[in-house]
Amino acid sequence: MNDAAPDNPLSLTLAAWIMALLGWAGLLYLIFVADLTPAGHPSRPVPGPFPVWLFFVLGLLALTGTAVPFVRYLNRRFARTPVPPAVLLRQSLWFGLFGATCAWLLKSGILSLATALLLGAGLGGVEWFLRMRERSRWTPDADSDEPA
């Protein structure tokens, strides 16, 4: 018995829309509307730690939600078997994590092309090993030729 993933899972689409809308709306609010100067320092233009980390969290949400349709398309086009929605969400989360980490490294002043490429290769390698592990799992019900 082989459980194939549905062609258009509504829950993943709904989650992607919620993440993307919350992330992008929060980022727009944080960038254009929110007062980011810490209390007691009116002349200091550097925001406190809460808005900075909120920026990274909202960026992670926005990029993850935005990446879901592209990841779904790439998996539908190039994957040999249907991919479960949990795997699609995990792969989209890698894109969000990559973008948020690059923003954090850029803020620290240590982001370079080589660092971004190595980070992307590392995250891609982790996903590749996870997919290899999922494919190598033995399920006796799926491989059995005997009737149940």
SULMO-V898822 format. One line per field, one symbol per residue. phi: phi as a letter, one per 20 degrees, with the letter a starting at -180 (. if undefined). A space follows every 10 residues. Layout:
phi=???
//
This chain:
phi=.deefffcff ffffffffff ffffffffff fedfeefffn cfeeeeffff ffffffffff fffffffgff ffffffedff cfdfffffff ffffffffff ffffffffnd ecffffffff ffffffffff fffffefedf ffefeffe
//
